Amino acid sequence: MTTVLVICGAGASSTFLVHWMRRGAVARSLDLDIRPGALDDLPAKLDTADIVLVGPHLADSFGDILVTASARGHSAILLPVLTFDATGADVALDLVEDATTTTARETGSTTNA
């Protein structure tokens, strides 16, 4: 199972997006544990995540988030500007699937997201 942490400024936007991502993951038969979080939660929650999705409104902080995540062996992806609904969730899930496919190719793993 791949754990995805969705980070936004205060945790509200990520909660909405996670709700729709979970529904989409079930519909796509993806084995994902998707969790919301606020930027302040990142240090405590980072080690439990394989992939960190960062809300577009945190673009100014993304460089620091990427360095921190990479130093701990995790992927970080800056989300494009999207709606925090089913349509936005589809975009986010596409990014997660791309990231897990890339990681699987790099490590030789055949595990599906």
BELBEL-V118954 format. One record per residue. N is the residue number from 1. RES is the residue in one letter. PHI is phi in whole degrees, 0 to 359 (NA if undefined). BURIAL is b if it has 9 or more other C-alpha atoms within 8 Angstrom, else e. Layout:
n:N res:RES phi:PHI burial:BURIAL
n:N res:RES phi:PHI burial:BURIAL
//
This chain:
n:1 res:M phi:NA burial:e
n:2 res:T phi:260 burial:b
n:3 res:T phi:260 burial:b
n:4 res:V phi:244 burial:b
n:5 res:L phi:253 burial:b
n:6 res:V phi:256 burial:b
n:7 res:I phi:252 burial:b
n:8 res:C phi:225 burial:b
n:9 res:G phi:298 burial:b
n:10 res:A phi:242 burial:b
n:11 res:G phi:104 burial:b
n:12 res:A phi:285 burial:b
n:13 res:S phi:300 burial:b
n:14 res:S phi:296 burial:b
n:15 res:T phi:297 burial:b
n:16 res:F phi:296 burial:b
n:17 res:L phi:295 burial:b
n:18 res:V phi:300 burial:b
n:19 res:H phi:306 burial:e
n:20 res:W phi:286 burial:b
n:21 res:M phi:295 burial:b
n:22 res:R phi:299 burial:b
n:23 res:R phi:299 burial:e
n:24 res:G phi:295 burial:b
n:25 res:A phi:296 burial:b
n:26 res:V phi:297 burial:b
n:27 res:A phi:297 burial:e
n:28 res:R phi:269 burial:e
n:29 res:S phi:58 burial:e
n:30 res:L phi:265 burial:b
n:31 res:D phi:269 burial:b
n:32 res:L phi:235 burial:b
n:33 res:D phi:251 burial:e
n:34 res:I phi:249 burial:b
n:35 res:R phi:233 burial:b
n:36 res:P phi:273 burial:b
n:37 res:G phi:194 burial:b
n:38 res:A phi:260 burial:b
n:39 res:L phi:305 burial:b
n:40 res:D phi:294 burial:e
n:41 res:D phi:280 burial:e
n:42 res:L phi:307 burial:b
n:43 res:P phi:302 burial:e
n:44 res:A phi:283 burial:e
n:45 res:K phi:261 burial:b
n:46 res:L phi:300 burial:b
n:47 res:D phi:290 burial:e
n:48 res:T phi:265 burial:e
n:49 res:A phi:249 burial:b
n:50 res:D phi:271 burial:b
n:51 res:I phi:228 burial:b
n:52 res:V phi:248 burial:b
n:53 res:L phi:262 burial:b
n:54 res:V phi:247 burial:b
n:55 res:G phi:302 burial:b
n:56 res:P phi:298 burial:b
n:57 res:H phi:287 burial:e
n:58 res:L phi:255 burial:b
n:59 res:A phi:304 burial:b
n:60 res:D phi:294 burial:e
n:61 res:S phi:263 burial:e
n:62 res:F phi:299 burial:b
n:63 res:G phi:303 burial:e
n:64 res:D phi:294 burial:e
n:65 res:I phi:296 burial:b
n:66 res:L phi:298 burial:b
n:67 res:V phi:299 burial:e
n:68 res:T phi:296 burial:e
n:69 res:A phi:295 burial:b
n:70 res:S phi:298 burial:b
n:71 res:A phi:297 burial:e
n:72 res:R phi:260 burial:e
n:73 res:G phi:83 burial:e
n:74 res:H phi:246 burial:b
n:75 res:S phi:271 burial:b
n:76 res:A phi:229 burial:b
n:77 res:I phi:229 burial:b
n:78 res:L phi:278 burial:b
n:79 res:L phi:289 burial:b
n:80 res:P phi:289 burial:e
n:81 res:V phi:297 burial:e
n:82 res:L phi:212 burial:e
n:83 res:T phi:272 burial:e
n:84 res:F phi:268 burial:b
n:85 res:D phi:218 burial:b
n:86 res:A phi:299 burial:b
n:87 res:T phi:294 burial:e
n:88 res:G phi:296 burial:b
n:89 res:A phi:297 burial:b
n:90 res:D phi:299 burial:b
n:91 res:V phi:297 burial:b
n:92 res:A phi:297 burial:b
n:93 res:L phi:294 burial:b
n:94 res:D phi:300 burial:e
n:95 res:L phi:295 burial:b
n:96 res:V phi:295 burial:b
n:97 res:E phi:299 burial:b
n:98 res:D phi:299 burial:e
n:99 res:A phi:294 burial:b
n:100 res:T phi:288 burial:b
n:101 res:T phi:293 burial:b
n:102 res:T phi:297 burial:e
n:103 res:T phi:298 burial:b
n:104 res:A phi:298 burial:b
n:105 res:R phi:295 burial:b
n:106 res:E phi:291 burial:e
n:107 res:T phi:263 burial:e
n:108 res:G phi:82 burial:e
n:109 res:S phi:283 burial:e
n:110 res:T phi:247 burial:e
n:111 res:T phi:291 burial:e
n:112 res:N phi:273 burial:e
n:113 res:A phi:314 burial:b
//
